[in-house]
Amino acid sequence: MSVSEKVRILFGFMLAVAMSSAGQVNPDQVAEKVYLHIDRSHYRSGDDIWFKAYVIDPATNLLSLNTNNLHVELISPKPEILMSKIVRIENGTGNGDFHLGESLASGNYLIRAYTNHMRNYDSEFFFRKQIKIVNPADTDFGLITDTVSILSDFKIRYFPEGGSLVENVISKVAFKAEDGSGRSCTLSGSLFSANGDSITSFKTSHSGMGYFMFRPHPGESYYTIVKNSSGEMKKVPLPEVHQTGISLSASFSAPNTLLVTLRTNAKTAASLFEKNLNLTLSSRNVVVRSVKLRISSIVSHFEIPVIEFPPGIIRLTLTDEKGLILSERSIFYYGQRDAHINISTDKKEYQPHEKVRIKLSLLCDSGSVISGNFSLAAVESQFPKPDSLFPSTITSWFLLESEITGPVEKPSYFFNSFNPDSKENLDLLLLTKGWRGYKWKDPGMAFQNENGFVVSGKIREGASPADGVGVTMGIFGKNISDILYTKTDSLGCFRFDNIDITGDNKIVVSSPNATNKTPLNITIDTVIYNPAEIEDETIAYQKHYFNKSKILSNRSESGLNNSGRSKKVRDRTVSEKLNTGILSIQKNDVENPEVTSVSFTMKGFDEPRIFHEQIKKLSWNRSRKTDKHSLVFWEPNIHLKSDTPYFIEFTNSDKPGIIKIIVEGITGEGIPVSGMATYVVKQSRGENP
């Protein structure tokens, strides 16, 4: 009998009482995901930051249609929100930019993006990216580094597969080693029993990670002696060994077949005899399959087909009849990601100021015709560090980084087919990382999806609410001139929802005074800029944590807050923060009793600037000696179709060097795609370096 036949027989026996079903999810209970394709990671003061936003429904990975408002913020090292934008999202995408002031100090800054609905969950779901800003006027600007490595200190943590060590159960123990700055480090070590007996040795294999196998004995405890590359040594205990428990391991026996192994000891097996256990397999926080089973031996193997799962992390959770978690494991499923992008240039070498012609081809392995939404950046780069070869991409973010806790070093390494050990090392990463659980902050949904802007208020006739009074709102802006109408309710309240405006707009709210006896009083609920809390924001791998107390932007103003209190408008001008702009309210002259009105300026969606070569050429007039990461070209809106090539042309800058072309986007089927190519700009003859 073959091994595969044994597995199938055991599989059938164990699942005699099994049930499996496709998962369902309430769309209001899943946090959206946001990714920003940012043109680069290094800037000078006075530069522009360009970005393209992608917002998806994580349950399907399709571009989200649930929201139109995306909050994008630039956060300083202090930390303070220096700039904020409300970016218009249409069909799941949008774009925008920040202009950096000339006086901005050198340092590591953070770009953060989130929708209002995402604020119902922990802020760890927000998109974050560290950028470096250099101000040449700072005398020490050249000393800014990404991290400060403290080799004299290090730590190592151990992660038994399935969650715990169990007596007489062979276990895979993964580990993660970090230096004093939080970066991965290289080390080696040995495992010993409490009596000092040597059991096995181990060493790191990738980014401070590795593993070893061993079987704990009853009543024993264990420790390790580890040594880093500088010769420093430490004695570190292993996690406690439990008398009972189950170790859950998982691997792929075939590309679309998951082999699950449950290992336990005789004492545990006896306690679970004839008791139903439940194994759930979830992806993107959606239970895709649930299997009921019973433990029939101390080692059980069975296979589960996972071809219906989307690409990404599969989380396996084993629970008892009461729902108590017995063991957990995460594994990455590459799945049917058959979309790729090919980037080619008409030449490999160019002269300064020479025109470049780029061809983009969206490819589908299955031969189907697919399409997608993409963005492109062409950046001057000297590849200063090996890490820059494997940066965060839309693929690594949506499928990996947004699903696990903490930063990931060289995240796109795991999605590069030229790295032969990438799958094995990704499995180590999942063994040493926790996943992000979609847990509500509060029982109710406090933060709704935003689809435009809101103007609300109250009308009183003397001391009483004005019931059923007509309210007219005029909107007058650069690209809009519109009149809206509604009526007050029994409390005198009115509300205009889903207002679609861009930039600064004049708003006039008016109501006719039908009686001409008692003057009407219009109160506008002023909406302040109320950003998400800045809570333990981590700047990349630095040991630079923001104040552990929750900090709100120092822009807090009076007006409407979470308690719903509003500021009344008298016969005077009031200035308040409205979203990211200024609300200036002016009540009409009280000598006109027929119509009562207020007018104010309201800022809507950010109006993104258009990158063009004139802007780029103006920036070249400044000295760029210290800038090795200048943006050559940016195009945020590219629509690709697999049966039609797409061409882009632009002109090189005046500097020689390596130009890196980065293209990112997502297909209509929800497949994130990223690609990179390079070409060379050679120094002109006779030009001094």
C-alpha positions in Angstrom: 0.0 0.0 0.0 1.4 3.4 -1.0 1.9 6.3 1.3 -0.8 8.3 -0.6 -3.2 5.4 -0.2 -2.6 5.3 3.5 -3.2 9.0 3.8 -6.5 8.7 1.9 -7.7 5.8 4.0 -6.8 7.6 7.2 -8.4 10.7 5.9 -11.7 8.9 5.2 -11.7 7.3 8.7 -11.0 10.5 10.6 -13.6 12.4 8.7 -16.5 10.0 9.1 -18.3 12.7 10.9 -16.8 15.6 8.9 -18.6 18.5 7.5 -17.1 21.3 5.3 -18.7 24.4 4.1 -17.8 27.6 2.2 -17.4 30.6 4.5 -19.6 33.6 4.5 -18.7 37.1 5.7 -20.5 40.2 6.7 -18.9 43.0 4.6 -19.5 45.5 7.4 -17.3 43.3 9.7 -14.2 43.1 7.5 -11.7 46.0 7.5 -10.8 47.3 4.1 -7.1 47.2 3.0 -5.2 50.1 1.6 -1.9 50.2 -0.3 -0.1 53.3 -1.6 2.3 53.0 -4.5 4.6 55.8 -3.5 7.0 57.1 -6.1 10.1 56.5 -3.9 11.4 56.3 -0.4 14.0 59.1 -0.3 13.3 62.8 -0.7 14.8 66.2 -0.2 13.1 69.1 1.4 11.2 71.0 -1.3 10.5 67.7 -3.2 7.0 66.3 -4.1 5.7 63.0 -2.9 3.5 61.3 -5.5 1.2 58.3 -4.7 -1.5 56.1 -6.1 -4.0 54.5 -3.7 -5.5 51.1 -4.0 -8.4 50.1 -1.7 -9.7 46.6 -1.7 -12.2 44.3 0.0 -10.0 41.8 1.7 -12.6 39.0 1.5 -12.4 39.1 -2.3 -9.2 41.1 -3.0 -11.3 43.1 -5.5 -11.1 46.9 -5.6 -13.6 48.3 -3.0 -16.7 50.1 -3.9 -17.6 50.8 -0.3 -15.9 54.2 0.2 -14.9 57.3 -1.6 -12.8 59.0 1.1 -9.2 58.0 1.9 -7.3 59.8 4.6 -3.6 60.1 3.8 -1.2 61.7 6.3 2.5 62.6 6.6 3.7 62.1 10.1 6.9 63.6 11.5 9.3 61.7 13.9 8.0 63.7 16.9 5.2 62.3 16.0 2.9 64.9 14.6 0.6 64.9 11.6 2.3 67.5 9.4 0.0 67.2 6.4 -3.2 65.4 5.6 -5.2 64.8 2.4 -8.7 63.4 1.8 -8.2 61.6 -1.5 -11.1 60.8 -3.8 -11.5 57.0 -4.3 -13.4 56.0 -7.4 -13.8 52.3 -8.2 -11.2 51.5 -5.5 -8.4 53.8 -6.7 -7.2 57.3 -6.4 -4.1 59.4 -6.5 -2.6 62.4 -4.8 0.6 64.2 -3.7 2.4 66.1 -0.9 4.7 69.0 -1.4 7.5 69.1 1.1 8.4 72.5 2.5 12.0 73.8 2.1 12.4 74.1 5.9 11.4 70.6 6.7 14.0 69.0 9.0 15.9 65.9 8.0 14.6 62.6 9.5 12.6 59.5 9.1 8.9 60.3 8.4 5.8 58.1 8.1 3.1 58.1 5.5 -0.2 56.6 6.8 -3.4 55.9 4.9 -6.8 54.6 6.1 -10.5 54.8 5.4 -12.9 55.9 8.0 -14.4 52.4 8.3 -10.9 51.0 9.1 -10.9 53.0 12.3 -13.4 50.5 13.7 -10.4 48.1 14.0 -7.0 48.3 15.5 -4.7 50.8 13.8 -2.3 48.1 12.9 -4.5 47.6 9.8 -3.6 51.1 8.5 -1.1 51.3 5.6 2.2 52.7 6.7 5.5 53.4 4.9 8.6 55.0 6.2 10.3 57.6 4.0 13.5 59.5 4.6 13.6 63.2 4.1 17.0 65.1 3.8 17.4 68.8 4.2 20.8 69.9 2.8 20.7 72.9 5.2 21.0 70.5 8.1 24.7 70.2 9.0 24.3 66.5 9.9 21.9 65.5 7.1 24.3 63.0 5.7 24.5 61.1 9.0 20.8 60.0 8.9 20.7 56.2 8.7 17.8 53.7 8.4 18.8 52.0 11.6 21.4 52.0 14.3 22.7 48.4 14.7 23.6 47.5 18.3 25.6 44.4 17.9 26.5 44.1 21.6 23.0 43.2 22.4 20.7 40.7 20.9 17.7 38.5 21.7 16.2 35.2 20.4 12.6 34.0 20.7 11.4 30.4 20.1 8.1 29.4 18.4 7.1 25.8 18.6 5.0 24.7 15.6 1.3 24.6 16.6 1.9 26.8 19.7 3.4 24.7 22.4 5.9 21.9 23.3 4.3 18.6 24.4 5.9 15.7 26.2 7.0 12.9 23.9 5.8 14.8 20.8 8.4 15.6 18.2 8.2 19.3 17.4 9.5 21.8 14.9 10.8 24.8 16.9 11.3 27.9 14.8 13.3 30.9 16.2 13.9 34.6 15.4 17.1 36.4 16.3 17.3 40.2 16.5 20.0 42.7 17.5 19.5 45.6 19.8 18.0 47.8 17.1 15.3 45.2 16.2 17.0 44.1 13.0 17.6 40.4 12.3 21.0 39.1 13.1 23.1 36.0 12.5 23.7 33.6 15.3 24.3 29.9 16.2 23.4 27.9 19.2 23.0 24.6 20.9 20.1 23.0 22.8 20.7 21.4 26.3 18.6 19.6 28.8 18.5 20.9 32.4 21.2 18.4 33.3 23.5 19.9 30.6 23.2 17.1 28.1 23.7 18.4 24.5 20.7 17.6 22.3 21.1 19.4 19.0 22.7 22.5 17.4 21.2 25.1 15.1 21.9 28.4 13.3 20.1 31.1 11.4 19.3 30.5 7.8 17.5 33.7 6.6 16.8 37.1 8.2 17.6 35.9 11.7 15.3 32.9 11.4 15.8 29.1 11.5 14.5 26.0 13.2 15.4 22.7 14.8 13.5 19.5 15.6 13.4 17.7 18.9 11.3 15.5 21.2 10.8 16.8 24.8 10.9 14.2 27.5 8.5 14.0 30.4 9.5 16.2 33.4 12.4 17.8 31.5 13.2 21.5 31.0 15.5 22.8 28.3 17.7 25.8 27.6 19.9 27.1 24.8 23.3 28.7 24.6 23.5 31.1 21.6 26.3 33.3 20.2 26.0 36.2 17.7 28.5 37.2 15.1 30.5 39.4 17.5 31.0 36.5 19.9 28.5 37.6 22.5 26.9 34.6 24.3 23.6 34.2 26.1 21.7 31.4 27.9 18.1 31.4 26.9 15.4 29.0 28.2 13.1 27.1 25.9 9.3 27.5 26.4 7.7 25.3 29.0 7.0 21.7 28.1 3.3 20.7 28.6 2.1 17.3 29.8 -0.8 17.3 27.3 -1.5 19.0 24.1 -1.6 18.6 20.3 1.0 19.8 17.8 -0.5 20.8 14.4 1.8 20.9 11.4 1.0 21.7 7.8 2.8 21.4 4.4 1.9 21.0 0.8 1.9 17.4 -0.5 0.9 18.8 -4.0 0.6 22.4 -5.3 -3.1 22.5 -4.3 -3.3 19.9 -1.6 -2.5 20.6 2.1 -1.1 17.8 4.2 -2.1 18.3 7.8 -0.5 16.3 10.6 -1.7 16.1 14.2 0.7 14.8 16.8 0.0 14.1 20.5 0.9 11.8 23.3 -1.0 8.8 24.8 -2.3 10.9 27.8 -3.8 13.5 25.5 -5.3 10.9 23.1 -7.0 9.1 25.9 -8.6 12.3 27.2 -9.9 13.1 23.7 -11.2 9.6 22.9 -14.6 9.8 21.0 -14.7 13.6 21.4 -15.3 15.7 18.4 -12.7 18.3 17.4 -13.1 21.1 14.8 -10.5 22.2 12.4 -11.2 25.5 10.6 -9.3 26.8 7.6 -9.7 30.5 7.0 -8.3 33.0 4.6 -8.5 36.7 4.9 -10.5 36.3 8.1 -13.2 34.3 6.3 -13.7 30.6 7.2 -13.5 28.8 3.9 -13.7 25.2 5.3 -14.6 23.6 8.6 -13.8 20.0 9.3 -15.1 17.9 12.3 -12.8 15.1 13.3 -11.7 12.7 16.1 -8.2 11.8 17.2 -7.8 8.0 16.5 -4.0 7.7 17.2 -1.1 9.8 18.5 -0.1 10.7 14.9 -2.7 11.4 12.3 -2.3 12.6 8.7 -4.9 13.8 6.3 -5.1 15.8 3.1 -7.3 18.8 2.3 -7.7 20.2 -1.2 -7.3 24.0 -1.1 -7.7 24.9 -4.8 -10.8 27.0 -4.0 -8.7 29.2 -1.6 -7.5 32.5 -2.8 -3.7 33.2 -2.8 -2.4 34.2 0.6 -2.2 33.0 4.2 -4.3 30.0 5.2 -4.9 29.9 9.0 -5.6 26.5 10.5 -7.2 26.4 14.0 -8.0 23.2 15.9 -10.6 23.6 18.7 -12.4 21.2 21.1 -16.1 20.8 21.6 -16.3 24.0 23.7 -14.4 26.1 21.2 -11.1 26.1 23.2 -8.1 26.5 20.9 -5.8 23.4 21.0 -3.4 24.3 18.3 -2.9 26.8 15.4 -0.8 27.1 12.3 -0.4 29.5 9.4 0.8 28.5 6.0 1.1 30.5 2.7 -0.7 29.3 -0.4 0.6 30.8 -3.6 -2.4 29.6 -5.5 -3.4 30.4 -9.1 -1.7 33.8 -9.4 -1.4 33.7 -13.2 -1.1 37.5 -13.9 2.3 39.1 -14.6 3.6 42.2 -16.1 6.5 42.6 -18.6 8.4 45.9 -18.7 10.7 46.6 -21.7 12.4 49.7 -23.0 13.4 50.4 -26.6 17.0 50.6 -25.6 19.1 49.5 -22.6 21.3 52.6 -22.6 20.4 56.2 -23.1 22.0 59.7 -23.1 20.9 62.5 -20.7 17.7 64.2 -22.0 17.1 61.4 -24.4 13.5 60.2 -24.9 12.6 56.8 -23.4 9.9 54.5 -24.8 8.5 51.9 -22.4 6.3 49.0 -23.4 4.0 47.4 -20.7 2.5 44.0 -21.3 0.0 42.4 -18.9 0.4 38.6 -19.2 -1.9 35.8 -18.2 -0.6 32.2 -17.9 -4.0 30.7 -18.6 -4.4 32.6 -21.9 -7.5 34.5 -20.6 -8.0 38.2 -21.5 -7.6 40.2 -18.3 -7.3 43.8 -17.4 -6.2 46.0 -14.5 -5.4 49.4 -13.1 -1.7 50.3 -12.6 0.7 53.1 -11.8 4.3 53.7 -12.9 7.3 55.4 -11.4 10.7 55.9 -13.0 13.3 56.8 -10.3 17.0 57.5 -10.3 18.6 55.0 -8.0 22.0 53.8 -7.0 20.7 50.7 -5.0 22.5 51.9 -1.9 21.5 48.8 0.2 20.7 45.2 -0.6 17.3 45.7 1.1 16.3 48.0 -1.7 16.2 45.0 -4.1 13.3 43.5 -2.2 11.1 46.4 -1.1 7.4 46.2 -0.1 5.2 45.9 -3.1 1.4 45.8 -3.7 1.7 42.0 -3.9 3.7 41.6 -0.7 1.5 44.1 1.1 -2.0 42.7 0.2 -1.0 39.0 0.5 1.5 39.0 3.4 2.4 42.2 5.2 -1.1 43.3 5.9 -2.0 39.9 7.3 0.7 39.5 10.0 2.0 41.7 12.8 5.2 43.7 12.8 7.4 44.8 9.9 8.8 42.3 7.4 12.3 42.5 6.1 12.7 42.4 2.4 9.1 41.4 1.8 9.1 41.0 -2.0 11.9 38.5 -1.6 9.2 35.9 -0.8 7.5 36.5 -4.2 10.6 36.3 -6.4 10.7 33.0 -8.3 14.5 33.4 -8.7 15.0 32.9 -4.9 15.0 29.1 -4.6 14.5 29.0 -0.8 11.8 31.7 -0.7 8.9 29.3 0.0 10.8 27.6 2.9 11.8 30.9 4.4 8.3 32.3 4.1 7.1 29.3 6.1 9.7 30.2 8.7 8.4 33.8 8.7 4.8 32.6 9.4 6.0 30.4 12.2 7.7 33.4 13.9 5.0 36.0 13.2 1.5 36.4 14.7 -1.4 37.2 12.4 -3.7 40.2 12.6 -7.1 39.4 13.9 -10.1 41.5 12.8 -11.4 42.6 16.1 -13.7 45.5 16.7 -12.5 48.3 19.0 -16.1 48.8 20.2 -19.3 46.7 20.1 -20.9 48.9 17.5 -19.7 50.3 14.2 -18.7 53.8 15.3 -17.0 54.8 12.0 -19.1 54.6 8.9 -18.0 54.4 5.3 -17.5 57.8 3.8 -18.9 58.7 0.4 -18.2 62.4 0.1 -18.9 65.1 2.7 -21.7 66.1 5.0 -23.3 69.4 5.9 -25.7 69.3 8.8 -27.2 71.6 11.3 -30.3 72.8 13.1 -32.8 75.6 12.6 -34.7 77.2 15.5 -37.6 79.6 15.4 -37.1 81.6 18.5 -36.6 79.1 21.3 -38.3 76.2 19.5 -37.1 73.8 16.8 -38.3 74.8 13.3 -40.2 71.7 12.2 -40.7 71.0 8.4 -38.9 74.1 7.3 -37.4 74.0 3.8 -33.6 74.2 3.6 -31.6 75.1 0.5 -27.9 74.6 0.1 -26.0 76.2 -2.7 -22.5 74.8 -3.7 -20.2 77.0 -5.7 -16.8 75.8 -6.6 -14.2 75.6 -9.4 -15.9 72.7 -11.1 -19.4 72.7 -9.6 -22.5 74.9 -9.2 -25.3 73.1 -7.6 -28.5 73.7 -5.5 -29.7 71.0 -3.1 -33.0 71.0 -1.1 -34.3 69.3 2.0 -36.6 69.9 5.0 -36.0 69.9 8.8 -37.3 67.1 11.0 -39.3 67.5 14.1 -36.2 68.5 16.0 -35.3 71.2 13.5 -32.4 69.2 12.2 -31.3 68.9 8.6 -28.6 67.0 6.8 -27.1 66.9 3.3 -25.1 63.6 2.7 -22.6 62.4 0.1 -21.6 65.9 -1.1 -19.1 65.4 -4.0 -16.8 68.5 -4.0 -13.1 69.0 -4.7 -10.9 71.8 -3.4 -12.4 74.9 -1.8 -16.1 75.6 -2.3 -18.4 78.3 -1.1 -21.5 76.8 0.6 -24.6 78.9 1.2 -27.3 77.4 3.5 -30.6 79.3 3.6 -34.1 79.0 4.8 -37.1 81.2 4.1 -38.8 82.8 7.1 -42.5 82.1 6.2 -44.0 84.0 9.2 -41.8 87.1 9.1 -42.4 87.4 12.8 -39.8 85.4 14.7 -36.3 85.3 13.1 -34.8 81.9 12.3 -31.5 80.9 13.7 -29.4 78.5 11.6 -26.7 76.5 13.5 -24.1 74.6 11.4 -22.5 71.5 12.8 -18.9 72.3 12.1 -16.8 69.2 11.3 -13.3 69.4 12.6 -10.3 67.4 11.3 -10.4 64.4 13.6 -7.6 62.1 12.6 -7.0 58.6 13.9 -4.9 58.3 17.0 -1.2 58.0 16.7 -0.5 55.0 18.8 2.9 53.3 19.0 3.8 54.0 15.4 7.0 52.2 14.6 9.3 53.8 12.0 10.6 50.8 10.1 13.1 48.7 12.1 14.4 51.5 14.3 13.9 51.4 18.0 12.1 54.6 17.6 8.6 54.3 19.1 6.2 57.2 19.4 4.9 58.1 22.8 3.1 55.1 24.2 0.2 57.2 25.3 -2.4 57.9 22.7 -1.8 61.2 21.0 -4.2 63.1 18.9 -3.1 65.6 16.3 -2.4 69.0 17.9 -4.9 70.5 15.5 -8.0 69.8 17.7 -10.5 72.6 17.4 -13.9 73.5 18.9 -17.0 72.4 17.0 -18.6 69.0 16.3 -16.7 66.2 18.1 -17.6 62.6 18.8 -20.2 63.6 21.4 -22.1 65.5 18.7 -22.0 68.9 20.3 -22.2 71.8 17.8 -21.1 75.4 17.9 -23.9 77.9 17.4 -23.6 80.7 14.9 -24.5 84.2 16.0 -24.3 87.5 14.1 -20.6 87.2 13.6 -17.9 85.2 11.6 -16.7 81.9 13.0 -13.6 80.1 11.8 -13.3 76.3 12.4 -11.4 73.4 10.9 -13.6 71.5 8.4 -12.0 68.2 7.5 -8.7 69.5 6.2 -9.8 73.1 5.4 -11.2 76.2 7.1 -14.9 76.8 7.7 -15.7 80.5 7.7 -19.4 81.0 8.6 -21.1 84.3 8.0 -24.7 84.9 9.0 -26.7 87.3 6.8 -27.8 90.7 7.8 -30.5 90.6 10.4 -32.3 93.5 8.8 -33.5 91.0 6.0 -36.2 89.0 7.8 -37.4 87.1 4.8 -34.5 84.7 4.3 -32.0 83.5 6.9 -28.7 82.2 5.5 -25.2 81.3 6.4 -22.2 81.0 4.1 -18.9 79.3 4.5 -16.0 77.9 2.7 -15.7 74.1 2.7 -12.7 72.0 1.5 -13.6 68.8 -0.2 -11.5 66.1 -1.8 -7.8 66.9 -2.5 -7.3 68.0 -6.1 -4.2 66.0 -7.2 -1.6 67.8 -9.3 -0.5 66.3 -12.6 3.1 65.3 -12.9 4.7 66.6 -16.1 8.2 67.3 -17.3 8.0 71.1 -16.7 7.7 70.5 -13.0 10.5 68.0 -13.1 12.8 70.4 -15.1 12.2 73.2 -12.6 13.4 71.0 -9.8 16.6 70.2 -11.8 17.7 73.9 -11.5 18.5 73.2 -7.9 21.7 71.5 -6.8 21.0 67.7 -6.8 24.4 66.5 -5.6 23.0 64.8 -2.5 19.9 63.4 -4.2 20.4 59.9 -5.6 16.7 59.1 -5.8 15.2 61.8 -8.0 11.9 61.1 -9.7 12.2 61.0 -13.5 8.6 60.2 -14.4 5.3 59.4 -12.7 2.0 58.2 -14.2 -0.7 57.1 -11.7 -3.4 56.1 -14.1 -2.6 53.2 -16.5 -5.2 50.8 -17.7 -3.8 47.6 -19.1 -5.4 44.7 -21.0 -3.6 41.5 -21.6 -4.3 41.5 -25.4 -3.1 45.1 -26.0 0.4 46.4 -25.2 0.7 49.9 -23.6 3.4 52.4 -24.4 4.7 55.4 -22.4 7.2 58.0 -23.4 9.2 60.5 -21.3 12.5 62.3 -21.3 15.5 61.4 -19.2 17.0 63.9 -16.7 20.5 65.4 -17.1 22.1 63.0 -14.7 23.8 59.7 -15.6 22.9 56.6 -13.5 20.6 53.6 -13.2 16.9 54.3 -13.7 14.5 51.9 -12.0 11.0 51.5 -13.4 8.4 50.2 -10.9 4.9 49.3 -12.1 2.3 48.2 -9.6 -1.4 47.5 -9.8 -4.3 45.0 -9.5 -6.3 43.1 -12.0 -10.1 43.0 -12.3 -9.9 39.5 -10.8 -8.2 40.9 -7.6 -4.6 39.7 -8.4 -2.0 42.2 -7.2 0.8 42.6 -9.7 4.1 44.3 -9.5 7.1 44.5 -11.8 10.5 46.2 -12.1 13.0 46.9 -14.9 16.1 49.1 -15.2 18.0 50.9 -17.8 21.2 53.1 -17.8 21.7 56.7 -18.6 25.3 57.1 -19.6 27.4 60.3 -18.9 27.7 62.5 -22.0 31.1 62.7 -23.6 33.2 65.5 -22.3 31.0 66.1 -19.2 32.7 66.1 -15.9 31.3 63.6 -13.3 
